[in-house]
């Protein structure tokens, strides 16, 4: 039996709320957990999973992050890099990444500027407005979104992405 590790208060976003397939991924230039700036442009030529998570260190995000990290070799073999993104501070992302031993970068979008572009920002009157929606985008080597995931099962997310990636890369 699969366990849904999503927090009770966190509604699954409707796909109508997020960016669609074929949309150019919005540009960004954000600091990772080590303070190093990462730009979307630097990901060109590779598949990229842009994984938006609500809050560093929370149970659901930790399960999801561990699953993605445990499959990092499968992502690499598929030519895909994983990038975590949240509204957390660089310091919070660093502590969480170090604690969990994540093998991917966690980007900090503290002012929500990039989150707005990726349509993961919640409404201002939402009690969880300080957390992004749990959404991931699979971006192709040319910088276009090929698959959007409105994540509800955090333990299954890595498998879902790898399956979609395989299907997208199969002629």
N, C-alpha and C positions, 0 to 999 in steps of 0.2 A: 504494500500500500504506500502510495506517495503522500508525503506530508507537505502541505502548503505552508511555507514559512513566511508568507506575506503578513505584515502587521494587519490587524483587524481594521484599523482606522484608515487604511490606505486603499482607496478605490482603484480598480484597474482602469487606466485611461482608455477611452474609446479611441479607436484608430482614426476616427474623424477629427480628433483633436491634435493630431501630430502630422509631421511632414510625410508626404506621399512618395511612393516609388517614382524615380525619375527626376526628383527635385535635386538641384545642386546643393550639396551639403554647405550650410552657411560657414563662412571663414571664421576662424578663431585663432587667438594667440594667447594662451593661458599658462600660468606656472604649474609645474608638476609638484609632487611632494618634496622634491629637493630644491624647489625654487627655479628650476630650469624652464625656460619658456618653450612651449610646444605649439606649433602652428599647423593648421589643417594642411597647408601647402606641403609641409614636410612629410606627409603621409602619402602623397601622390605616388602612383606606381605600385601600391600595395592595397590589398583589401584592409579595411579597418572596421572594428566593432567599436562604436562610440556608445559606451554603457553609462547611462545616467542613473545614479543611485541616490536615494533620499538622504541618507545620513551615515557618515563614517562611524563604524563601530556598533551599529545597531544589529540586532540578531538577523533580520532578513537580509540586510546588505552583506553581512559577514558570510552567511551561507552562500549567497549568490557569488560573492567575490572569491570564496574558497573554491567553488565549483569551476569558475572561469580559470582560476589559477591552476587548478589540478589538471586542466585540459590545455594548458598553454603550449605544450609540445604539439598537440593536434592542431591548434590554431596556427602555429608556425609552419607546420607541414602543409597546411592549406594556403599559406601565403597571406595570413591575416594577423594583424596586430590588434591587441585589446587595449583600449584606453578608457579608464574610468573617469567620470565627470560628475561633479556635485557642486553645491553651494558652500561646502565646507572650506575652512581655512587651510592654507598650506600646512600649518603646524598640525591640525587635526588629521589631515590626510597622511602626513608623514608618520605620526604615531600609529595610526591604524595599519598602514602598509608595512611598517617595521614589525609590529606585533603579529601580523598575519603572514608575513613573508611573501606578500604578493609579488609576482614576477611581471607586473605591468605598471604603467604609470597612472597616477591619479591626478587629474587636473582640478584646480580650484577656480570656480567662477563665483566669487564672493558677491559681486554686485548684480548677479543674475543676467547680465547683459547677453551672454551667449545662450543661456537657458531660454531667454525670450525668443531668440532667433530659431532655436530648435523646438520651440513650442512645448517645453517641459515645465515652464513656470506655472504655478497654480494661481487661481484668482486671488486678489488681495484680501478678500474677506474670508478665504478658506483658513481654518484654524491651523493648517499645516503649510501655509504660504511660504514659510522659510525653507521648505524642502522641495526639490524638483520631483516631478512624476517619475515613476520607475519605467523608463522607456529606453530602448536601445535601437540604434540605427546601424545597419550594415552598409558601409560605403564602399563603392567599387574603386578600382585603381585610378579612374578618371575623375573621382570626386562626386559621384552621383549616388544618392540613396537608392539602394536596391531592395531593401527589406526593412520594415519597421516592426519592432516587437513591443507590444504593450504587455509587459511582463506581469504574470500573475503567479506562476510557479517558479520561485527563485532557484530551487534545486534542479530544475530541468532546463534552465535558460541556456547553459553552455551547449547541451545536446541539441536544443532547438536551433541555435545559431549555426552550429557545425553542419547540421542536416540541410539548412537553408543554403549555406555557403556551397556545399557540395552540389546541390541541385542547380544553383545559379551558375556554377562553373562548368557543368556538364552541357556540352553542345546539344 
